[in-house]
């Protein structure tokens, strides 16, 4: 049986779930675009849903420091870096054009051409 994507990105439990999912529930389907749309960080319950974990188990794993990805503790809340989620799912955290290792058109090394063209520099000494 083939499934077609639903507009709300959920599938009926009978089509998508294993034997532990009660009939009638809906399973949330997380796509790469949907995960990236979360921004830089997300909350623990959202990250848990991405990994197919329940809320209680997610907080237990967080307390035991065994959640599938590293967590940030902010006050009494957990924040989950979306890049870590993407990495755990074997999705590149950043989309880089093929062959391009820089993220902008600027050089990643500061002022080397200016230093090279001005000759040797001595601390506070006048050129000889």
N, C-alpha and C positions, 0 to 999 in steps of 0.2 A: 504494500500500500504506500503510495507516495503522499507526502504531506505538502501543502502549499503554505507559504507564509501568511500569517494572519496580520491584519493591519495593526492590531494592538500588541504584536510580538509575543503572543502567548499561544500555546498549543493545548488542545484538550488533553486531559490527563490520560485518557485511554490510548491516544496516539503516541504521546511522548514519554510517559512515565514507565517506570519499572514496576515490579510487584509491590513495592512499599507505598506507592502513591494511591490514596483513596480516589475512587471514581468520582467525577464531578468537579474536582479541583482543577485549577489551571496552572500550568507551569510557565514561568517567565523565561523567555528566550533572550539571552544576552548576545548581541552581535558586537563585532569590533567597533563599529561606529557608535553604538549605544554606550559602550564602556568609555571610549574616548570623549564622548559628550559630557561625561561626569565632571570634567575639569581636571585640576591638578590633584586634588584629594577628594575622598568620599568618606562617608561614615561607615562604621563597622557593620550595621545590619545590611546596607547595600552591598558591601564587599562580600558578606556572607552569602547573599542571594546569588551573586555571580559565581561563587564556588559551589553552590548547591547545598549550603549549610544552613541550619536553623539558627535563629537569633540566640537562643540559650547556649547552644554549642559554640557559637562564635565568641560569645563573651567568656565562656569557660576556657577556650583555646587562647584567647587574648590574655586572660589572667595567668595562664600557665606558660605564656610566651611561646606557644606552639602554633599560632595562626599560620596559614600557608604563606603569608608574606609579612615582611617587617611592618610594624605598626608605629604610629606616632602617638604619644600620650600627651594630650593638651588639656591640662586641668584634670577633670574627672571624666573626660571623653577620649575616645580613640578616633584617630584619623588614619585613613589608609591611602598611601600614595597610589594613584592610578597607574603610574609607570611600573610600579612593582606588580600590580595585578596583571598588566599586559605582559610583563616579562615572565611571570609564572605561567601564563597561558601560551607562551612561546610566540607572542606577537611583538614585533619590534616596538619599543616604547616611542620612538620618534620616526616619522616618515622622512627618509632621506632620499633625494633623487639618486638614481644609479650612478655610481662613480664620483659623487660629490660627498666629501667628508666634512665640509664646512657647513654651518647653518646660515651663513650670511655671505654677501659678496666681499666683505672686508677680510683682510688678512688676520689670522689669529695671533700674529706676532707683532708687538707694538714697536714702532719707531726704529726698526733695524736699518732701514734704508737711510734714514736721516743720520744715524750714528755713523754708518759706514762712509757716507759722503762728506762728513765734516772733519775727518782725520782724527788722529789720536787726541784724547782729551785728558788733561791733568787737572786735578782738583784745585780750582782757583788760580792756577798758574797761567800766565800769558803765553801764547804760542811763541816758540823760538825760531 
